[in-house]
Amino acid sequence: MYKRAVGWAEGIESLCDPISSGNRHLTDQLQRPALSISLNMAEGSGRWHKRGKKHFYLIARGSAYECVPVLDLLNRRKLISDLVYGDLGNEMDIIARMMTKRVQSVDM
């Protein structure tokens, strides 16, 4: 799951490079939470107590969903194609679902 999140953040970085000119505010708002997913996964994994783990896993999950409106705006402005938008959205959804399961596993 961590490697998938890092790969997704890397893909977002590649996507944002060519469209950042004139859209820096949007690309910044996409790159930060994309990277935050794997950072918070790592921090949660390093915590000893369940409460700390769950806290950072929930932040990672929230960061995944934070990317949705920015992807929507980029697609509406035709800065990313419908295909790219769909692919990124599907991958983000998979990561968010994996994080939901991770949060639930902490409670068990």
N, C-alpha and C positions, 0 to 999 in steps of 0.2 A: 504494500500500500504506500509506504514512504517513497519508494522508487518511482511509483506511478505519479505521485504528487510532484516530485522533483521534475520528472519528465514533462508533466503538464505545465509547470512554471517555466521550464525551458522553452516549450512551444509558444507560450504567451510572449516571452521575451523576443523570440524570432518574429512573431506576428507583429509586435508593436514597433520594432525597429523601423520598418519602411513607412509606417503610417503616423509616426510620432510628430512629424513636422506639422505644426498647426493644430495638433490634437494632443499635445503633451498632457493636458489636464486629464483627458480620458485614459491615455495609456498608462499614466502614473497610477490612476485609480484602479487599473486592472492588474498591473504588475505587482503592486504591493500585496494585495490579498492573495494573489496566486502564489507568491513566495511564502507568505505567512502560513499557508496550509502545511507545508512540509516543516517549517520552523516550529510550529506549535505541536505537530506530531512528535517531533524529536524531543521537544521540551517535556511533553506529557509522558513520553516513554522513559525519560530520565527521572521522573518523580517516583518516590517510594510509596506515598500514600494514595489511596484510591481517589480521595477528593481532589488532590492536585492533578492526577492523571486525567480525571474526568473534566476538570476545568479547562485544561489545554486542548483536549480533544474536542470539546464543545466550541472553543474559539476557532480551531482548525475548520470545523464543519461550517461555522458562521462565515468564515473567510471564503469558503467555496461558494456559498450563496451570495456573498457580496459581489462576486464577479458577474452575476447574471445581468443586472441592469446595465453595466458597462458594455457587455457583449451585445445586449439589445440595441443600445445606442449606436455602437459601431456598425451593426448590421443595418439599422434604419438609415444611417448616413451613407450606406453603400461603401464603407471602408473595409468591410469583410463580406465575403460572399455568403449566400444562404448555406452552401455546403460547409464552409469553414465554421460558420455560426452553429450549424447543427452538430458537427463533429466535436467542437469545443464544448458545447452545451451537454452533449451526451457523456463526454469524458468527465466533465465537472459533476454531473449527476451521479456517475459511478463512484467517484471519489467521495462525494457527500454521503452516499449510502454506506460506503465502507466505514466512514467516520461514525455514522449512526450506530453501526454494529459494534464498533470499537467502544463507543460510549456505553452501550448496553452491556458489553462484556465486562466492563469495569464494575458494574452493579451486581454482577453474578458472584 
